[in-house]
Amino acid sequence: MVAMVALGKIGIVLALEVSRLARSNRDWYHLLDVCSICATLIGDEEGLYNPASYNDRLLLGLKGTMSEAELHLIKQRLVEAMRAKAKRGELRRRLPAGFIWDEAGRIRKDPDEQIVVAIEEVFRRFDRMGSVHQTHLSLVEEQRDLPVRHGKSLLWRRPTTGDIQRMLENPVYAGAYAYGRRQVEEKLDESLKPKKRMKEVSRDRWYALLRDHHEGFISWDQFEGILSRIASNRRGGAGPGAPREGGGLLQGLVLCGRCGRRMRITYGKGVQSTRYTCSQARTQTGAQVCQDFGARRPERAVEGLLLECLAPLGVEAMLKAAELYGQDIEVQRTHWSQKVERARYETHLARRHYEAVDPLCGPRRNVASEPSERANPGSFRP
């Protein structure tokens, strides 16, 4: 409409309410400027206005300001009502894989047993392996698929590292109702235009967090432990970090006895060349290396202490390992049996759909007894 007015093809703009022609004062005044230059009138139910006239422009400006304030008030009321409903745990939102809304408006576990077993396996493996990366690798090596929510549908696919981390960090799996984990942030881009994006915020800024809201896959204490474990695995943080490549037994765990900084480990060609070095002061301020020493003697001492502490628990550890191995075998057997059952169901469902639309495979027609009509499909009579 603004382009047509600027080209001089429109002499008057009519509307039931002129304030509805634009959503913001910025667009509204731009329209008024174009109409005043091109001598275009604006009309509504109350009369005609000439944007080039001072009195008419003042009145149109007041109408635009009141319209913008009204829209802001309506939006604010709707948003506050939605947040109030979320604080009661009644706002229906898209749930992750493994949960559904029942008829009473409550969150329940998915009745599909295969989905529940697959999600429980993710939390069990992370508890045993301790990192998102290793959990992902173990699932990929065994060719395990996971249910992933894609819009309104649920897809079975090979998981990614992001899928595993989002599942582990989602409080819904801990039986909590959360709203406002990701909020809209508005900034100016390079061309000084407003740009919106979704950004994760801290827990104290969430709009709603209701613990023990529904039955979860893990407890809230386990969820807190998972978050702290993931945070400690991040490299460069306050924690030791996840075990990295290399044969160092104490990598990420050794602190300098002089300055208290975390020592780095360096690897050479031979076994004797593995060393722990306190070089952070040199990297930050250019100072001398605080100290360094070989890794062989302290690692042997730690190995001796570790074996000494675990010696009384040897039989118990062996029995525990055998129990875990039996659980893994049973879980894999259950997974593949459920996968075969799902494939049979999908095959049977596809056959029923095909027979329902193919006239030659209908239940009321014997194809073998009428070869002439089958040879001539044009003679088929329903």
C-alpha positions in Angstrom: 0.0 0.0 0.0 2.8 2.4 0.8 4.4 1.6 -2.6 1.2 2.3 -4.4 0.8 5.6 -2.6 4.4 6.6 -3.3 3.8 6.0 -7.0 0.8 8.3 -7.0 -1.8 5.6 -7.9 -3.9 6.1 -4.8 -5.9 9.2 -4.0 -7.5 8.2 -0.7 -6.9 5.4 1.8 -10.1 4.2 3.5 -10.2 2.0 6.7 -12.8 1.2 9.3 -10.2 2.5 11.9 -7.1 4.3 10.7 -5.1 3.2 13.7 -5.2 -0.4 12.5 -3.3 0.4 9.3 0.1 0.0 11.2 1.3 -1.9 14.2 3.8 0.7 15.4 4.3 4.4 15.4 7.3 4.0 13.2 5.3 2.5 10.4 2.3 4.8 11.0 4.3 8.0 10.7 6.1 6.7 7.6 2.7 6.2 6.0 1.6 9.8 7.0 4.8 11.3 5.6 4.3 9.5 2.2 0.6 10.5 2.1 1.4 14.1 2.9 4.0 14.3 0.1 1.8 12.6 -2.5 -1.4 14.5 -1.4 -3.2 11.3 -0.5 -6.2 11.5 1.9 -6.9 9.1 4.8 -10.5 8.3 5.8 -12.2 6.3 8.5 -15.7 6.1 9.9 -15.4 9.5 11.6 -14.2 11.6 8.7 -11.5 12.5 6.2 -8.0 13.6 7.1 -5.3 15.4 5.1 -1.9 14.4 6.5 -0.4 17.6 5.1 -2.6 19.6 7.4 -1.3 20.3 10.9 -4.5 19.6 12.8 -5.3 16.5 10.9 -1.8 15.2 11.3 -1.9 15.8 15.0 -5.1 13.9 15.3 -3.8 11.0 13.3 -0.7 10.9 15.4 -2.7 10.7 18.6 -4.8 7.9 17.1 -1.6 6.0 16.2 -0.1 6.4 19.7 -3.3 5.2 21.4 -3.5 2.2 19.1 0.1 1.2 19.9 -0.6 1.5 23.6 -3.7 -0.6 23.2 -1.9 -3.3 21.4 0.9 -3.3 24.0 -1.7 -3.6 26.8 -3.5 -6.5 25.1 -0.3 -8.3 24.5 0.8 -7.8 28.1 -2.5 -9.2 29.4 -2.2 -12.3 27.2 1.4 -12.9 28.2 0.7 -12.5 31.9 -2.3 -14.9 31.6 -0.2 -17.4 29.9 2.6 -17.2 32.6 0.0 -17.4 35.4 -1.3 -20.6 33.8 2.3 -21.9 33.5 2.9 -21.2 37.2 0.0 -23.6 38.0 1.5 -26.2 35.7 -1.6 -26.1 33.4 -0.2 -24.5 30.2 0.0 -27.2 27.6 3.3 -27.1 25.6 5.1 -29.5 23.4 6.6 -32.2 25.5 9.8 -34.1 24.8 9.9 -37.7 23.7 8.7 -40.0 26.4 5.8 -37.9 27.7 2.2 -37.1 26.6 -0.7 -35.1 27.8 -3.6 -37.2 28.9 -7.3 -36.3 28.7 -7.3 -34.7 32.1 -4.5 -32.3 31.1 -1.8 -34.1 33.1 1.7 -35.1 32.0 2.1 -38.9 31.7 4.8 -41.3 30.4 4.3 -42.5 26.9 2.4 -45.8 26.8 4.8 -47.1 24.2 7.1 -49.3 26.1 9.9 -49.1 23.5 10.1 -45.4 24.0 10.3 -45.6 27.7 13.0 -48.3 27.6 15.1 -46.3 25.1 15.1 -43.2 27.3 15.8 -45.1 30.5 18.8 -46.6 28.7 20.3 -43.1 28.0 20.2 -42.1 31.7 21.6 -45.5 32.7 24.5 -45.2 30.3 25.4 -41.7 31.3 25.4 -42.7 35.0 27.9 -45.5 34.1 30.1 -43.6 31.6 30.0 -40.1 33.0 30.1 -38.0 29.9 27.7 -37.0 27.0 30.3 -37.9 24.4 30.9 -41.4 25.6 27.2 -42.1 26.0 26.6 -41.0 22.4 29.5 -43.2 21.1 28.2 -46.3 22.9 24.7 -45.8 21.5 26.0 -45.3 18.0 28.4 -48.2 18.1 25.4 -50.5 19.0 23.3 -48.9 16.3 20.7 -47.8 18.8 18.0 -45.4 17.7 16.3 -42.9 20.0 12.9 -41.2 19.8 13.2 -37.5 18.9 10.3 -35.1 18.9 10.1 -33.3 15.5 7.2 -30.9 15.5 4.1 -32.9 16.3 5.5 -36.2 15.2 7.9 -38.6 16.9 10.9 -39.9 14.8 13.2 -42.8 15.5 16.7 -42.0 14.3 20.4 -42.3 15.2 21.0 -39.8 18.1 23.4 -36.9 17.9 25.4 -35.4 20.8 22.9 -32.5 21.0 20.0 -34.9 21.3 21.7 -36.7 24.2 22.6 -33.5 26.0 19.2 -31.9 25.6 17.6 -35.0 27.0 19.9 -35.1 30.0 19.5 -31.3 30.8 15.7 -31.3 30.4 14.0 -31.0 33.8 10.9 -32.6 32.5 12.6 -36.0 32.7 13.1 -35.3 36.4 9.4 -34.9 37.0 9.5 -31.1 37.0 7.3 -28.6 35.0 9.5 -25.8 33.7 8.5 -22.8 31.6 10.8 -20.0 30.4 14.1 -21.9 30.0 14.6 -20.1 26.6 13.5 -16.5 26.3 13.4 -13.9 23.5 16.4 -11.6 23.4 16.3 -8.5 21.2 19.4 -6.7 20.0 20.5 -4.5 17.2 22.3 -6.0 14.2 25.0 -4.4 12.0 22.5 -2.3 10.2 21.0 -1.0 13.5 17.8 -3.0 13.0 16.2 -4.9 15.9 16.8 -8.6 15.8 15.2 -11.3 18.0 16.6 -14.6 19.0 16.0 -17.3 21.6 18.5 -17.7 24.4 18.8 -20.0 27.4 18.7 -18.1 30.7 19.6 -19.1 34.2 17.2 -21.0 36.5 16.4 -18.0 38.6 14.9 -16.2 35.6 12.5 -19.0 34.6 8.9 -18.1 34.8 7.8 -21.4 36.4 9.5 -24.4 38.0 7.3 -27.0 39.8 9.1 -30.0 41.2 7.4 -33.3 41.6 4.8 -32.3 39.1 4.6 -35.7 37.4 6.3 -39.0 37.2 9.8 -38.7 35.8 12.5 -41.0 34.6 14.9 -39.8 37.3 14.7 -37.9 40.6 15.5 -34.3 41.1 18.7 -35.1 43.0 19.9 -37.3 40.1 19.1 -34.4 37.7 21.2 -32.0 39.8 24.0 -34.6 39.8 23.8 -34.9 36.0 24.0 -31.1 35.6 27.0 -30.8 37.9 28.7 -33.7 36.2 28.3 -32.2 32.7 29.5 -28.8 34.0 32.6 -30.4 35.5 33.4 -32.1 32.2 33.6 -28.8 30.4 37.2 -27.9 29.5 38.6 -24.8 31.0 36.2 -24.6 33.9 36.7 -24.9 37.6 36.3 -28.7 37.4 38.9 -31.2 36.3 37.3 -31.7 32.9 36.4 -34.9 31.1 39.3 -37.4 30.5 41.0 -36.5 27.3 43.2 -38.3 24.9 46.6 -39.6 26.2 47.8 -42.1 28.7 48.1 -39.8 31.7 46.4 -41.1 34.7 46.0 -37.8 36.6 45.3 -35.4 33.7 43.2 -32.5 34.9 43.5 -33.5 38.5 47.0 -32.3 39.5 47.2 -28.8 41.2 50.5 -26.9 41.6 51.7 -27.0 45.2 53.3 -23.5 44.9 50.6 -21.4 43.1 47.6 -23.6 43.2 47.0 -23.5 39.5 46.0 -26.6 37.5 48.9 -28.3 35.9 49.0 -29.3 32.2 50.3 -32.6 31.0 52.6 -32.9 28.0 53.5 -36.1 26.0 56.7 -36.8 24.2 57.9 -39.8 22.2 59.0 -42.0 25.0 57.3 -43.1 28.3 59.8 -41.0 30.3 58.9 -37.8 28.5 55.4 -37.5 30.0 55.5 -34.5 32.3 53.2 -32.3 34.4 53.9 -28.6 33.9 52.6 -25.5 35.7 52.8 -23.0 32.8 49.6 -20.9 33.2 51.5 -18.0 34.8 53.8 -18.0 31.8 50.9 -18.0 29.4 49.0 -15.2 31.2 51.8 -12.8 32.4 55.0 -14.1 30.7 56.5 -15.2 34.0 58.8 -18.3 34.4 57.4 -21.8 34.6 56.4 -22.4 38.2 57.5 -26.1 38.2 57.4 -29.3 36.2 58.1 -33.0 37.0 57.8 -36.4 35.4 54.6 -38.3 35.6 55.9 -41.8 36.2 56.6 -41.7 40.0 53.4 -39.9 41.1 51.2 -42.0 38.9 52.8 -45.2 40.3 52.2 -44.0 43.8 48.5 -43.3 43.0 48.1 -46.7 41.3 49.5 -48.4 44.5 47.1 -46.5 46.7 44.1 -47.2 44.4 44.8 -50.9 44.3 45.3 -51.0 48.0 41.9 -49.4 48.6 40.1 -51.7 46.1 41.7 -54.9 47.2 39.0 -55.8 49.8 36.3 -55.0 47.3 37.7 -57.2 44.5 35.1 -60.0 44.7 32.2 -57.5 45.1 33.5 -55.5 42.1 33.6 -58.7 40.0 30.1 -59.6 41.0 28.9 -56.1 40.2 30.6 -56.2 36.8 28.9 -59.5 36.0 25.6 -58.1 37.1 26.0 -55.1 34.8 27.0 -57.3 31.9 23.9 -59.4 32.4 21.8 -56.2 32.5 23.3 -55.0 29.3 22.6 -58.3 27.5 19.0 -58.2 28.7 18.5 -54.6 27.7 19.9 -55.3 24.2 17.6 -58.3 23.8 14.6 -56.2 24.9 15.6 -53.4 22.5 15.9 -55.7 19.4 12.8 -57.6 20.2 10.8 -54.4 20.5 12.4 -53.1 17.2 11.3 -56.3 15.4 7.8 -56.0 16.9 7.5 -52.4 15.7 8.7 -53.3 12.2 6.0 -56.1 12.0 3.3 -53.7 13.2 4.4 -51.0 10.6 4.5 -53.7 7.9 1.0 -54.9 8.8 -0.3 -51.4 9.0 1.1 -50.6 5.5 -0.5 -53.7 4.1 -3.9 -52.8 5.5 -3.6 -49.3 4.1 -2.7 -50.7 0.7 -5.6 -53.2 0.7 -8.0 -50.4 1.7 -7.2 -48.3 -1.4 -6.4 -51.0 -4.1 -9.7 -52.2 -5.8 -8.1 -55.5 -6.8 -7.2 -56.4 -3.2 -10.5 -55.5 -1.6 -12.1 -57.9 0.8 -15.3 -58.3 -1.3 -13.5 -59.3 -4.5 -11.9 -62.7 -5.4 -9.1 -61.8 -7.9 -8.2 -65.4 -8.7 -11.8 -66.3 -9.8 -12.1 -63.5 -12.3 -9.0 -63.5 -14.6 -10.7 -61.7 -17.5 -11.5 -58.6 -15.5 -8.0 -58.6 -14.0 -6.5 -58.7 -17.5 -8.8 -55.8 -18.5 -8.8 -53.3 -15.7 -11.1 -51.0 -17.6 -14.0 -53.5 -17.3 -13.9 -53.5 -13.5 -17.3 -52.7 -12.0 -17.5 -51.9 -8.3 
